[in-house]
Amino acid sequence: MSTKITINGKEKEISANSTVADMLNELEVTGSMFVVEKNLKIVDKEDYSATQVQDGDVIELVGFFGGG
């Protein structure tokens, strides 16, 4: 089974019963300079393993970049 979600405007399927941490691993998202927004609310990094991703959720991955 899978869960259908929208990530940064694109529909994706991830494994059913995934947490935010599972989703990030499955999508091979690495680094630490980003935040996860789930249904318009920012998820604290310490809550990634406890926050379930459900069918129909809208996820935004927002990265921070430095430069000059």
MOZIWO-V691201 format. One record per helix or strand of 2 or more residues. SS is the DSSP state (A for helix, B for strand). FROM is the first residue (numbers start at 0). LEN is the number of residues. Records with the same first field share a line. If there is no record, write none. Layout:
# MOZIWO-V691201
SS: FROM-LEN, FROM-LEN
This chain:
# MOZIWO-V691201
B: 1-6, 9-6, 33-5, 40-3, 57-6
A: 19-7, 44-3
